């Protein structure tokens, strides 16, 4: 429910159907569901995520800002983004084709031997 509300204030019929199915499976009463909705709607983190997404999320806010300047509305997402970019830059192996692959040519087939 929090994820759906973070994506958009309006929940589609498909998502509403999924929520109903989950409520049945988890045996959540109407009163409990209403209480959860109130808590989710009043959740400050959800509100900040929606505002961040509406402001463009990963896009730059102005021409002077780069993509990395737009921080995530939640501290954990910011840390995850930093870890991901650091791990990619430090652990990326340099890949060079082996002689057998280079011999295959542009079509990926071995040359015929006569």
HUBEL-V527983 format. One line per field, one symbol per residue. phi: phi as a letter, one per 40 degrees, with the letter a starting at -180 (. if undefined). psi: psi as a letter, one per 20 degrees, with the letter a starting at -180 (. if undefined). burial: I if it has 24 or more other ideal C-beta (glycine too) atoms within 12 Angstrom, else O. Layout:
# HUBEL-V527983
phi: ???
psi: ???
burial: ???
This chain:
# HUBEL-V527983
phi: .ccccccaccccccccccccccccccfccdcccdccccccccccccccccccccchfccccaccccdccccccbccccccccccccccccbcccbbccdcccccgccgbcccbb
psi: ghgghhgqhpprhghgggggghgghilprggggggggggghjphggghggggghiidiqqhrhiqrhiioqqiqhhhggggggghghghhjoqppqqrhhghihahijqqqpp.
burial: IOOIIIOOOOOOOOOOOOIOOOOOOOOOOOOOOOOOIOOIOOOOOIOOIIOIIOOOOOOOOOOOOOOOOOOIIOOOOOOOOOOOOOOOOOOOOOOOOOOOOOOOOOOOOOOOOO
